[in-house]
Amino acid sequence: MKLKDIKAVNFNRNGSGSISGRIILKKEWLEDMNITPDEPWIELNYDEKIKKIVIEKKD
């Protein structure tokens, strides 16, 4: 399985003008992490010092 990928962030504007970003993750990665429609919760951690986001399944 490929462990690294380059993705673009898609930016969306809501009705009140706020902007949010979205990233589409590979299905294989989600399956490997057991992230499913029944258990969709993840935890995001951002390290400001090294500018890194870590995604983990929330148990």
C-alpha positions in Angstrom: 0.0 0.0 0.0 1.2 3.5 -0.9 2.0 5.3 2.4 2.5 8.8 1.0 0.4 10.9 -1.4 0.2 14.5 -2.5 -3.3 16.0 -2.4 -4.8 19.4 -3.0 -7.0 21.1 -0.4 -10.4 22.0 -1.7 -11.8 25.2 -0.3 -15.5 25.8 0.2 -17.4 28.9 1.2 -20.6 28.5 3.2 -23.7 30.8 3.1 -22.3 33.1 5.8 -19.0 33.6 4.0 -16.8 31.3 6.2 -14.2 29.2 4.3 -13.3 25.6 5.2 -10.9 23.2 3.6 -11.4 19.5 2.7 -9.0 16.7 1.8 -10.2 13.4 0.3 -8.5 10.4 1.8 -7.8 7.1 0.0 -10.5 4.4 0.6 -7.7 1.9 1.2 -6.3 4.0 4.0 -9.7 4.4 5.7 -10.3 0.7 5.4 -6.8 -0.1 6.9 -7.7 2.2 9.9 -11.1 0.6 10.3 -12.9 3.9 9.7 -16.4 3.1 8.4 -19.7 4.8 8.1 -20.7 3.2 11.4 -17.5 4.3 13.1 -16.4 7.5 11.3 -14.8 9.3 14.2 -11.2 10.5 13.9 -8.9 12.7 16.0 -6.9 15.4 14.4 -3.8 16.8 16.1 -1.9 19.8 14.8 1.6 20.7 15.9 2.2 24.4 15.3 5.9 24.1 15.9 6.6 21.6 13.0 3.4 22.4 11.0 2.2 18.8 10.9 -1.3 17.3 11.1 -1.7 13.8 12.4 -5.0 11.8 11.8 -5.9 8.9 14.1 -8.9 6.8 14.6 -10.9 7.8 17.7 -11.6 4.7 19.8 
